Amino acid sequence: MKSLIAYKRFLLTGLFFCMVISANWAQNKNLLELKKGKIIFMSYAPQEIIKAESDELKGLINIDNSTFAIVVNNSTFNGFNSELQREHFNERFIETEKYNSCTYSGKIIEKIDLSKDGTYQVRTRGKLTVHGISEDRVILVTIKVVSGSIIVSGKFIVSLSDHEISIPAIVNQKIAENIEVNFTALFEKK
């Protein structure tokens, strides 16, 4: 009798784990991972143009509910006009040791079928976090769906004052208050 009860428990436990694994797999089959991407920021100031980029983006898109999350580690930005400029970016302005990454997460506003091929201009609504300060944003993006892969690209402006990044008076002609950000990201099934 005890062995029959133990056997039933074993079967129920095994069945439960199979259901959990199947449910997780079903959820994850509609989860796309950022495989490669690039983010570029440009500062167009009167005395200097600064350009830096990173290709070390990470992110996910859930095609079931049109949600997404993207992150870039601030220390991965390269380019700049000099190594000293990169050092100032990390130490004085973005404070990489304190705020190691920038993120954008939210939802695609328009209802589109991300499982069907096509090109779509859509708005995203989410939280953009730069320098530890989150701001609600709506960002226009282009989404191109090709054979289950999704390419997302767009451009937006980041105001330094919105994220409490101050520019010393001595360099205010070399660093713009509004920074242009361009990005492209390829998402594929995990």
Rosetta blueprint (number, residue, H / E / L):
1 M L
2 K H
3 S H
4 L H
5 I H
6 A H
7 Y H
8 K H
9 R H
10 F H
11 L H
12 L H
13 T H
14 G H
15 L H
16 F H
17 F H
18 C H
19 M H
20 V H
21 I H
22 S H
23 A H
24 N H
25 W H
26 A H
27 Q H
28 N H
29 K L
30 N L
31 L E
32 L E
33 E E
34 L E
35 K E
36 K E
37 G E
38 K E
39 I E
40 I E
41 F E
42 M E
43 S E
44 Y E
45 A L
46 P L
47 Q L
48 E L
49 I E
50 I E
51 K E
52 A E
53 E E
54 S E
55 D L
56 E L
57 L E
58 K E
59 G E
60 L E
61 I E
62 N E
63 I L
64 D L
65 N L
66 S L
67 T E
68 F E
69 A E
70 I E
71 V E
72 V E
73 N E
74 N H
75 S H
76 T H
77 F L
78 N E
79 G E
80 F L
81 N L
82 S L
83 E H
84 L H
85 Q H
86 R H
87 E H
88 H H
89 F H
90 N H
91 E H
92 R H
93 F H
94 I L
95 E L
96 T L
97 E L
98 K L
99 Y L
100 N L
101 S E
102 C E
103 T E
104 Y E
105 S E
106 G E
107 K E
108 I E
109 I L
110 E L
111 K L
112 I L
113 D L
114 L L
115 S L
116 K L
117 D L
118 G E
119 T E
120 Y E
121 Q E
122 V E
123 R E
124 T E
125 R E
126 G E
127 K E
128 L E
129 T E
130 V E
131 H L
132 G L
133 I E
134 S E
135 E E
136 D E
137 R E
138 V E
139 I E
140 L E
141 V E
142 T E
143 I E
144 K E
145 V E
146 V E
147 S L
148 G L
149 S E
150 I E
151 I E
152 V E
153 S E
154 G E
155 K E
156 F E
157 I E
158 V E
159 S E
160 L H
161 S H
162 D H
163 H H
164 E L
165 I L
166 S L
167 I L
168 P L
169 A H
170 I H
171 V H
172 N L
173 Q L
174 K L
175 I L
176 A L
177 E L
178 N E
179 I E
180 E E
181 V E
182 N E
183 F E
184 T E
185 A E
186 L E
187 F E
188 E E
189 K E
190 K L
